[in-house]
């Protein structure tokens, strides 16, 4: 008999399975924050639900609580004042490990159904979560709602679909019969039990606290594991809302809610203690190279799925849509102030310039016109604030100051501070655009997170493609792009991305940006260059999070 939660969401599961096979457009979670879709009262109630958290203790009945921790600073300058339970990490791990026994007994079908119900509930909370994401990360409202809500839910559902598909391949039992010639055959009964590897740790990032958390969270949960969510210290609220909802759904279905818990740890040593705990068997991490490499080096007891820094880049060879190309790149460099792991940092342009439908453009023309395109795109304050959001961390603000000073290259467009009338204390900055030569590798060949980008002069298109490949192979990237009207050039760039193992976008001039990744269709990261050792989401991301334990015995003739 099917689990009731799976019966309730069977159609969504079937559609998700079809989507990850066909890779076309599909989502059960509408991305537009429309009252017609989510209900007339949803926007108001969602904002009220968010505001109800402010200045209060976020109560979660978890084991080992010793006190409370606050300290989130909103990039928009509003007072958050939320405090969260501080719990003993060892007790959280022990409780999650204990709860895994009941979670295993539910079976793969039950786990899948419960995960689908959790995602359904989270979708209903999209406005609340959207406001929480906006006010802790600095994203603009539309991005916060979409990336923090429906798009994150898409990625979570994607993990659940892959997890169910892999587990469904494994039969519960089998009759084994081996012929023995004239003698009676050997007959055995074999049973196959799907068992989670152990408790998973998901370490959140400060800029995308749900989008980068849900893939690992649901991949671990759907494959039979408990999960401890360790959010970034400045983006706790979206994770806390998520964890509390998960625990509520688990309890409703008779599962020990301590299967999933929130670990608020202001000190990195607590995260390190958790990550190396012998009962932690998977670690999901998004963030900088230093701590990411520490996890890879020290978490020998666990599988580590890490998304790290990279140097995303675009090669411009030629175009038949010059203005549209510049507009697309300007949007790419401006979106959320470049605080995305997929944002382009380097634009390679041949020293001899490029051919366009308007004739030849010199290298200097491209530099000047791209700077103007950014200024034009952000010229209306309401557009600028909606797109840029706010600067999430002081480190990013310092990097902008360094770039503005000219230390890293010739300043084509300096970053300007903007005043947001709705949030007067917000730190808002426009992109800074620099120019340098290909030989100035120390400037552009490392990630400079934030609205900082370089137009790099290269000898010719062949040199640009070769340099793009070397950058990706050496330093990693999640996205690269090519603009060219020459099929041979596009083919050469395509082959370079096969070698360096990175996703390629070709001649984007419309509504899709190189830094956007669509659930159920785009693979986010390949897991095969230094920017990430895993992909959101593919079979490899889920399949090694569970094991099959068999038992067998002779059958009586």
C-alpha positions as CSV (number, residue, x, y, z in Angstrom):
1,X,0.0,0.0,0.0
2,X,1.4,3.4,-1.0
3,X,2.2,6.0,1.6
4,X,-0.6,8.6,1.9
5,X,1.8,11.5,1.3
6,X,3.1,9.8,-1.9
7,X,-0.5,9.2,-3.0
8,X,-1.3,12.9,-2.5
9,X,1.7,14.1,-4.6
10,X,2.0,11.2,-7.0
11,X,1.2,13.4,-10.1
12,X,3.9,16.0,-9.1
13,X,6.4,13.2,-8.7
14,X,5.6,11.7,-12.1
15,X,5.9,15.1,-13.8
16,X,9.2,15.7,-12.1
17,X,10.5,12.4,-13.2
18,X,9.5,13.2,-16.8
19,X,11.0,16.7,-16.5
20,X,14.5,15.5,-15.5
21,X,14.4,13.1,-18.4
22,X,13.1,15.5,-21.0
23,X,15.0,18.6,-19.6
24,X,12.3,21.0,-21.0
25,X,10.6,23.7,-19.1
26,X,8.4,22.6,-16.2
27,X,7.7,23.7,-12.6
28,X,4.9,23.0,-10.1
29,X,5.9,26.1,-8.2
30,X,4.9,29.4,-10.0
31,X,7.7,31.9,-9.9
32,X,5.5,35.0,-10.1
33,X,4.4,36.4,-6.7
34,X,0.9,36.9,-7.9
35,X,-2.1,36.9,-5.6
36,X,-4.0,35.3,-8.4
37,X,-1.7,32.3,-8.1
38,X,-0.9,32.1,-4.4
39,X,-4.2,33.6,-3.1
40,X,-5.4,37.2,-2.6
41,X,-4.2,37.3,1.0
42,X,-0.8,35.5,0.5
43,X,1.3,38.7,0.0
44,X,0.0,40.4,3.1
45,X,0.0,37.3,5.2
46,X,3.5,36.4,4.1
47,X,4.9,39.7,5.0
48,X,3.1,39.7,8.3
49,X,4.5,36.2,9.0
50,X,8.0,37.5,8.3
51,X,7.5,40.6,10.5
52,X,6.2,38.4,13.3
53,X,9.7,36.9,13.7
54,X,11.4,40.2,14.2
55,X,12.7,41.0,17.6
56,X,11.7,37.6,19.0
57,X,13.0,34.2,19.9
58,X,12.6,31.7,17.1
59,X,11.5,28.7,19.1
60,X,12.4,25.3,17.9
61,X,12.1,22.5,20.4
62,X,15.5,20.8,19.8
63,X,17.7,18.7,22.1
64,X,20.7,20.1,23.9
65,X,19.6,23.8,23.9
66,X,21.9,25.9,26.1
67,X,20.9,29.4,25.1
68,X,20.1,31.9,22.4
69,X,22.0,33.6,19.6
70,X,21.2,36.7,17.6
71,X,23.3,39.0,15.4
72,X,22.0,38.9,11.8
73,X,22.6,42.2,10.1
74,X,20.3,43.1,7.3
75,X,22.0,44.6,4.2
76,X,18.9,46.9,4.0
77,X,19.7,48.3,7.4
78,X,16.5,47.3,9.1
79,X,16.6,45.8,12.6
80,X,16.0,42.1,12.6
81,X,16.6,41.2,16.2
82,X,15.7,37.5,15.8
83,X,17.4,35.1,18.3
84,X,17.8,31.4,17.6
85,X,18.4,28.3,19.9
86,X,22.0,27.3,20.4
87,X,22.2,23.5,20.8
88,X,24.9,21.1,21.6
89,X,26.1,19.7,18.2
90,X,26.8,16.3,19.6
91,X,23.3,16.0,20.9
92,X,21.8,17.2,17.6
93,X,23.8,14.5,15.8
94,X,22.8,11.8,18.2
95,X,19.2,12.7,18.1
96,X,19.2,12.8,14.2
97,X,20.9,9.4,14.1
98,X,18.4,7.9,16.4
99,X,15.5,9.3,14.4
100,X,16.9,7.8,11.2
101,X,15.7,4.4,12.4
102,X,12.0,5.4,12.1
103,X,12.8,7.3,8.8
104,X,14.2,4.1,7.3
105,X,11.1,2.1,8.2
106,X,8.9,4.5,6.3
107,X,10.6,3.2,3.1
108,X,11.7,5.1,0.0
109,X,8.1,5.7,-1.1
110,X,7.2,7.2,2.3
111,X,10.3,9.3,2.4
112,X,9.6,10.6,-1.1
113,X,6.0,11.4,-0.2
114,X,6.9,13.3,3.0
115,X,9.6,15.3,1.2
116,X,7.0,16.2,-1.5
117,X,4.6,17.4,1.3
118,X,7.4,19.4,2.9
119,X,8.1,21.2,-0.4
120,X,4.4,21.8,-0.9
121,X,4.3,23.5,2.5
122,X,7.4,25.5,1.8
123,X,5.8,26.7,-1.5
124,X,2.8,28.0,0.5
125,X,5.3,30.0,2.6
126,X,7.1,31.5,-0.4
127,X,6.1,35.1,0.5
128,X,7.3,34.7,4.1
129,X,10.5,33.1,3.0
130,X,11.0,35.6,0.2
131,X,10.9,38.5,2.7
132,X,13.3,36.6,5.0
133,X,15.7,36.0,2.1
134,X,15.5,39.6,0.9
135,X,16.2,41.1,4.3
136,X,19.1,38.8,5.2
137,X,20.9,38.6,1.8
138,X,20.2,42.0,0.2
139,X,18.5,40.5,-2.8
140,X,15.9,42.6,-4.6
141,X,12.3,41.5,-3.9
142,X,11.6,39.7,-7.1
143,X,14.9,37.7,-7.0
144,X,14.4,37.0,-3.3
145,X,10.9,35.6,-3.9
146,X,11.9,33.6,-7.0
147,X,15.3,32.3,-6.0
148,X,14.5,32.0,-2.3
149,X,11.1,30.4,-2.9
150,X,10.0,28.6,-6.1
151,X,13.4,28.2,-7.7
152,X,14.9,26.8,-4.5
153,X,11.9,24.5,-4.2
154,X,12.5,23.4,-7.8
155,X,16.0,22.3,-6.9
156,X,14.8,20.5,-3.8
157,X,12.2,18.7,-5.9
158,X,14.8,17.8,-8.5
159,X,16.8,16.1,-5.8
160,X,13.8,14.2,-4.5
161,X,13.0,13.0,-8.0
162,X,16.5,11.8,-8.7
163,X,16.6,10.1,-5.2
164,X,13.3,8.3,-5.9
165,X,14.4,7.2,-9.3
166,X,17.6,5.7,-8.0
167,X,16.0,4.0,-5.1
168,X,13.1,2.7,-7.2
169,X,15.5,0.7,-9.3
170,X,16.3,-1.5,-6.3
171,X,13.8,-4.3,-5.7
172,X,12.7,-5.1,-2.1
173,X,13.3,-8.8,-2.6
174,X,14.2,-11.5,-5.1
175,X,13.9,-15.2,-5.5
176,X,17.3,-16.6,-6.6
177,X,17.5,-20.0,-8.2
178,X,20.7,-21.5,-9.6
179,X,20.4,-24.8,-11.7
180,X,22.5,-27.7,-10.5
181,X,22.2,-30.1,-13.4
182,X,20.5,-33.4,-12.4
183,X,20.4,-32.2,-8.8
184,X,17.7,-29.9,-7.3
185,X,18.5,-26.2,-7.9
186,X,19.8,-24.0,-5.2
187,X,17.0,-21.7,-4.1
188,X,17.5,-18.6,-2.0
189,X,15.4,-15.6,-0.8
190,X,17.1,-12.3,-0.9
191,X,16.0,-9.0,0.6
192,X,17.5,-5.6,-0.2
193,X,17.2,-2.8,2.3
194,X,17.9,0.8,1.4
195,X,19.8,2.5,4.3
196,X,21.0,6.1,4.6
197,X,24.7,6.5,5.0
198,X,24.3,8.6,8.1
199,X,23.5,12.2,9.2
200,X,24.1,14.9,6.6
201,X,25.4,18.3,7.4
202,X,24.3,21.2,5.1
203,X,26.3,24.4,5.5
204,X,24.5,27.4,4.0
205,X,25.8,30.4,2.3
206,X,25.1,34.1,3.0
207,X,23.8,35.0,-0.4
208,X,21.4,32.2,-1.3
209,X,20.4,30.5,1.9
210,X,17.6,28.4,0.4
211,X,18.6,27.9,-3.3
212,X,22.0,26.5,-2.3
213,X,20.7,24.6,0.7
214,X,17.7,22.7,-0.6
215,X,19.5,20.5,-3.1
216,X,21.7,18.8,-0.5
217,X,19.1,19.0,2.2
218,X,16.5,17.1,0.2
219,X,19.0,14.8,-1.5
220,X,20.1,13.6,2.0
221,X,16.6,13.5,3.5
222,X,15.0,11.6,0.6
223,X,17.7,8.9,0.6
224,X,17.1,8.0,4.3
225,X,19.4,10.4,6.2
226,X,18.9,12.8,9.0
227,X,20.1,16.4,8.3
228,X,21.6,19.2,10.3
229,X,21.3,22.6,8.7
230,X,24.1,25.0,9.6
231,X,23.1,28.3,8.1
232,X,25.5,31.2,7.4
233,X,25.6,33.5,10.5
234,X,24.0,36.4,8.5
235,X,21.3,34.4,6.7
236,X,19.8,32.3,9.5
237,X,16.1,33.2,9.3
238,X,15.3,31.5,5.9
239,X,16.9,28.3,7.1
240,X,15.1,28.5,10.4
241,X,11.7,28.8,8.8
242,X,12.6,25.9,6.5
243,X,13.7,23.6,9.4
244,X,10.7,24.4,11.5
245,X,8.4,23.6,8.6
246,X,10.2,20.3,8.0
247,X,10.0,19.3,11.6
248,X,6.2,20.1,11.7
249,X,5.6,17.9,8.6
250,X,7.7,15.1,10.0
251,X,5.8,15.1,13.3
252,X,2.5,15.0,11.5
253,X,3.5,11.8,9.7
254,X,4.7,10.2,12.9
255,X,8.4,10.7,12.3
256,X,10.7,12.0,15.1
257,X,11.2,15.7,14.1
258,X,14.8,15.6,15.5
259,X,15.6,13.9,12.2
260,X,16.2,17.5,10.9
261,X,17.6,20.3,13.1
262,X,19.1,23.7,12.9
263,X,22.5,24.4,14.3
264,X,23.3,28.0,14.9
265,X,27.0,28.4,15.5
266,X,28.6,31.8,15.6
267,X,32.0,30.3,15.8
268,X,33.6,28.4,12.9
269,X,35.0,25.9,15.3
270,X,31.5,24.5,16.0
271,X,31.0,24.0,12.2
272,X,34.4,22.2,12.0
273,X,33.5,20.1,15.0
274,X,30.2,19.1,13.3
275,X,31.8,18.5,9.9
276,X,34.3,16.0,11.3
277,X,31.9,14.2,13.6
278,X,32.2,10.5,13.0
279,X,28.4,10.2,12.5
280,X,28.3,12.9,9.8
281,X,28.4,11.0,6.5
282,X,27.8,13.8,4.0
283,X,28.6,17.5,4.0
284,X,27.1,20.0,1.5
285,X,28.9,23.3,1.3
286,X,28.7,26.5,-0.7
287,X,31.2,29.2,-0.1
288,X,34.8,30.3,-0.4
289,X,37.8,28.2,-1.3
290,X,39.6,28.4,2.1
291,X,37.0,26.7,4.2
292,X,35.8,24.6,1.3
293,X,39.2,23.1,0.9
294,X,39.5,22.6,4.7
295,X,36.3,20.5,4.5
296,X,37.6,18.5,1.6
297,X,40.9,17.8,3.4
298,X,39.5,17.0,6.9
299,X,36.1,15.4,6.5
300,X,37.5,11.9,5.7
301,X,34.5,10.2,7.2
302,X,32.0,11.9,4.9
303,X,31.3,12.6,1.2
304,X,31.8,16.3,0.7
305,X,29.7,18.1,-2.0
306,X,31.3,21.5,-2.5
307,X,30.6,24.5,-4.6
308,X,33.5,26.9,-4.4
309,X,34.9,30.0,-6.1
310,X,35.4,30.4,-9.8
311,X,36.2,32.9,-12.5
312,X,33.2,32.9,-14.9
313,X,34.0,34.4,-18.3
314,X,32.7,35.4,-21.7
315,X,34.5,35.5,-25.0
316,X,33.3,38.1,-27.6
317,X,34.4,37.3,-31.1
318,X,31.6,38.9,-33.2
319,X,27.9,39.6,-33.1
320,X,25.0,40.5,-35.3
321,X,23.1,42.0,-32.3
322,X,25.6,44.4,-30.7
323,X,23.2,46.5,-28.6
324,X,21.3,43.5,-27.4
325,X,24.5,41.7,-26.5
326,X,25.7,44.7,-24.5
327,X,22.3,44.9,-22.8
328,X,22.4,41.2,-21.8
329,X,25.9,41.5,-20.4
330,X,25.0,44.7,-18.5
331,X,22.1,42.9,-16.9
332,X,24.3,40.0,-16.1
333,X,26.9,42.1,-14.4
334,X,24.3,44.1,-12.4
335,X,21.9,41.4,-11.2
336,X,22.1,41.3,-7.4
337,X,25.3,43.4,-7.6
338,X,27.2,40.5,-9.0
339,X,26.8,38.5,-5.7
340,X,26.1,35.3,-7.6
341,X,28.3,32.2,-8.1
342,X,27.3,32.4,-11.8
343,X,28.0,36.0,-12.5
344,X,30.5,36.8,-15.3
345,X,33.7,38.4,-14.0
346,X,35.9,38.4,-17.1
347,X,35.0,39.5,-20.7
348,X,37.7,38.5,-23.2
349,X,37.8,40.8,-26.2
350,X,40.4,40.6,-29.1
351,X,42.9,43.5,-29.3
352,X,41.8,44.1,-32.9
353,X,38.2,44.5,-32.0
354,X,35.1,42.7,-33.2
355,X,32.7,42.7,-36.2
356,X,29.1,43.7,-35.6
357,X,26.0,44.4,-37.7
358,X,27.0,48.1,-37.4
359,X,30.5,47.5,-38.6
360,X,33.8,47.1,-36.9
361,X,34.1,48.0,-33.2
362,X,37.6,48.5,-31.6
363,X,38.5,47.1,-28.3
364,X,38.1,50.6,-26.8
365,X,34.7,50.9,-28.4
366,X,33.6,47.7,-26.7
367,X,34.9,48.9,-23.4
368,X,33.2,52.3,-23.7
369,X,29.9,50.9,-25.0
370,X,29.7,48.2,-22.3
371,X,30.2,50.9,-19.6
372,X,27.5,53.0,-21.2
373,X,25.1,50.0,-21.4
374,X,25.5,49.4,-17.7
375,X,24.8,53.1,-17.0
376,X,21.8,53.1,-19.3
377,X,20.4,49.9,-17.8
378,X,20.6,51.3,-14.2
379,X,19.6,54.9,-15.1
380,X,16.1,54.6,-13.6
381,X,16.3,54.4,-9.8
382,X,13.4,52.0,-9.5
383,X,15.1,49.6,-11.9
384,X,18.5,50.0,-10.3
385,X,17.2,49.2,-6.8
386,X,15.1,46.2,-8.0
387,X,18.1,44.7,-9.8
388,X,21.0,45.6,-7.6
389,X,19.5,44.9,-4.2
390,X,22.1,45.7,-1.5
391,X,25.7,44.7,-0.7
392,X,25.6,41.6,1.6
393,X,28.9,41.8,3.3
394,X,31.6,44.3,4.3
395,X,34.2,42.2,2.5
396,X,32.4,42.8,-0.8
397,X,32.2,46.5,-0.1
398,X,36.0,46.5,0.5
399,X,36.6,44.7,-2.8
400,X,34.5,47.4,-4.6
401,X,36.7,50.1,-3.0
402,X,39.8,48.4,-4.2
403,X,38.5,48.0,-7.7
404,X,37.4,51.7,-7.8
405,X,40.9,52.8,-6.8
406,X,42.4,51.5,-10.0
407,X,44.7,49.0,-8.3
408,X,43.4,46.1,-10.4
409,X,43.1,47.8,-13.8
410,X,42.0,50.9,-15.7
411,X,38.6,52.0,-14.4
412,X,36.1,52.1,-17.3
413,X,33.1,52.6,-15.0
414,X,33.4,53.4,-11.3
415,X,31.0,52.0,-8.8
416,X,28.6,54.6,-7.4
417,X,26.8,54.5,-4.1
418,X,23.0,54.9,-4.5
419,X,20.4,55.9,-1.9
420,X,17.4,53.7,-1.6
421,X,14.5,55.8,-0.5
422,X,12.6,52.8,1.0
423,X,15.7,51.6,2.9
424,X,17.9,54.6,3.7
425,X,20.5,52.5,5.6
426,X,21.0,50.0,2.7
427,X,24.4,49.8,1.1
428,X,23.7,50.0,-2.6
429,X,26.5,50.1,-5.2
430,X,26.5,50.0,-9.0
431,X,29.0,47.8,-10.8
432,X,32.7,48.7,-11.4
433,X,34.1,47.8,-14.8
434,X,37.8,47.6,-15.4
435,X,40.1,47.0,-18.3
436,X,43.4,45.2,-18.4
437,X,45.7,43.1,-20.6
438,X,45.7,39.4,-20.7
439,X,49.1,39.4,-19.1
440,X,47.7,41.0,-15.9
441,X,46.6,37.7,-14.6
442,X,47.0,38.6,-10.9
443,X,44.1,41.1,-11.4
444,X,41.4,39.0,-13.1
445,X,42.4,35.4,-12.6
446,X,40.9,35.0,-9.1
447,X,37.3,35.4,-8.0
448,X,36.5,38.9,-6.8
449,X,33.0,38.3,-5.5
450,X,30.6,41.2,-6.1
451,X,29.9,43.8,-8.8
452,X,33.5,43.8,-10.2
453,X,34.3,42.8,-13.7
454,X,37.1,43.1,-16.2
455,X,37.3,43.6,-20.0
456,X,40.5,41.8,-20.8
457,X,42.4,42.5,-24.0
458,X,43.6,39.3,-25.8
459,X,45.6,38.8,-29.0
460,X,42.8,37.3,-31.0
461,X,39.7,35.1,-30.6
462,X,41.8,31.9,-30.6
463,X,43.9,33.3,-27.7
464,X,40.6,34.2,-25.9
465,X,39.3,30.7,-26.2
466,X,42.5,29.2,-25.0
467,X,42.7,31.6,-22.1
468,X,39.1,30.9,-21.1
469,X,39.8,27.2,-21.1
470,X,42.9,27.7,-18.9
471,X,41.0,29.9,-16.5
472,X,38.3,27.3,-16.1
473,X,40.7,24.4,-15.8
474,X,42.9,26.1,-13.3
475,X,40.6,28.2,-11.2
476,X,37.1,26.8,-12.1
477,X,33.9,28.4,-13.4
478,X,30.2,27.6,-13.3
479,X,29.4,29.5,-16.5
480,X,31.1,30.7,-19.6
481,X,29.7,32.4,-22.7
482,X,30.6,33.0,-26.4
483,X,29.4,35.7,-28.8
484,X,30.2,34.9,-32.4
485,X,28.6,34.8,-35.8
486,X,31.2,32.2,-36.9
487,X,30.2,28.6,-36.5
488,X,33.8,27.4,-36.5
489,X,34.5,29.8,-33.5
490,X,31.4,28.5,-31.7
491,X,32.6,24.9,-32.3
492,X,36.1,25.7,-31.0
493,X,34.6,27.3,-27.9
494,X,32.3,24.3,-27.4
495,X,35.2,21.9,-27.6
496,X,37.2,24.0,-25.2
497,X,34.3,23.7,-22.7
498,X,34.2,20.0,-23.1
499,X,37.9,19.8,-22.2
500,X,37.6,22.3,-19.2
501,X,34.2,20.8,-18.3
502,X,32.0,23.9,-17.9
503,X,28.5,24.9,-19.1
504,X,28.4,27.2,-22.2
505,X,25.9,29.9,-23.2
506,X,26.0,31.0,-26.8
507,X,24.9,34.4,-28.2
508,X,22.5,35.3,-25.3
509,X,20.8,38.5,-26.3
510,X,17.3,38.0,-24.9
511,X,15.6,37.5,-21.5
512,X,17.9,34.6,-20.4
513,X,21.2,35.6,-18.7
514,X,24.3,33.5,-18.4
515,X,24.0,33.6,-14.6
516,X,20.5,32.0,-14.6
517,X,20.0,28.3,-14.1
518,X,16.6,26.6,-14.7
519,X,15.6,23.7,-12.5
520,X,14.8,20.4,-14.2
521,X,16.7,21.6,-17.3
522,X,20.0,23.2,-16.6
523,X,22.7,21.3,-14.7
524,X,24.1,23.8,-12.2
525,X,27.9,23.1,-12.2
526,X,29.4,20.0,-13.8
527,X,31.4,18.8,-10.8
528,X,34.4,18.5,-13.0
529,X,36.3,21.7,-12.6
530,X,37.7,23.5,-9.5
531,X,34.5,25.6,-9.0
532,X,32.5,22.6,-7.8
533,X,32.9,18.9,-7.3
534,X,29.2,18.2,-7.7
535,X,26.2,19.2,-9.9
536,X,22.8,20.5,-9.0
537,X,21.3,18.1,-9.7
538,X,22.3,14.8,-11.3
539,X,22.4,11.1,-10.4
540,X,25.8,11.4,-8.8
541,X,24.5,14.0,-6.4
542,X,22.1,11.6,-4.8
543,X,23.1,8.0,-5.5
544,X,26.0,7.8,-3.1
545,X,23.9,9.1,-0.1
546,X,22.4,5.7,0.5
547,X,23.6,2.1,0.5
548,X,21.9,-1.2,0.0
549,X,22.1,-3.8,2.7
550,X,21.1,-7.3,1.8
551,X,20.1,-10.4,3.7
552,X,19.6,-13.9,2.2
553,X,18.6,-17.4,3.3
554,X,17.9,-20.7,1.7
555,X,14.4,-21.5,0.7
556,X,13.1,-24.9,1.5
557,X,12.2,-27.1,-1.5
